[in-house]
């Protein structure tokens, strides 16, 4: 347990950041799973949703939740899946 006031404040800040990061990560994962599911039946519909997935992945990488190459790999895999 934190003893000093600054350590307590740091924990509050890190929990807040974790909540934002978890929310962004969850949104990204949900859109990816949705595209993977739709791509099995309707490639055209999945292709339309690809843009929103790219936005979610780029935003996640931009905020530092995932690394740049991880984002590039996710986008590449989705593109191959849809084609």
N, C-alpha and C positions, 0 to 999 in steps of 0.2 A: 504494500500500500504506500502511496505517496505521502510524504511527511510535510515537505515544504509547500508553500502556497503556489509557487511557480510550477511545481511538479503536478499539483492538482489541476492547475489551469491547462497544462500541456495535455493531460489526459482528456479533459473536456474537449479540447481542440481536435485531438486525434480521433476521438469518437465521432465528432461531427464530420470530419473529413472522410472517415470510414463509411459513414452513412451515405454521403454523396457518391463516393466511389462505388459502393455496393449497388446503389440505385442505377448508376450509369452502366455498370457491368451487367446487371440483370436485364436492362432494356436492350443492350447489345445482344446478349445471349438469346433473348426471346425472339428477336427479329431474325436471327440466324436460324434458329430452330424452325421458325415458321416457314422460311424460304426453303429449307431442306425438306420439309414435309410436303410443301406445295410442288416442288420441283419433280417429285416422283410422279405426279399426275399431270400437271399443267405447266409446261416450261415457259409459255408466254406470260402467264400471270406472275411466275417467279421472277422473270426478267424485269417486269414492271416494278416489283418490290425491291429490286437490287439497289436502286438509288437510295432508298431510305436506310437500307442496311449499311451502305457505304458511309452515309452521314453518321450513323450511330457508331460505327467502328472508328471513323476519323475523329469524332468528338472524344471518344474514349482514349484514343492514343494522344490526342492533343492535350488532354488534361493529365496525362501521365499515369493513367490507370493501367494501361498495357503499353508495351514498347512499340516503337515504330515498325520494326520488322515483323512483329507479331501481327500488327494490324494489316500489313501488306500481305502476309501469308493468309490471313483469314479472308481478305478480299479476293485473293487469287483463287483460293479453294472454292469460294462461292461462285465466282465467274465460271470456273470449269464445270461446276455442278449444273449450272443453268444452261450452258451451251449444249 
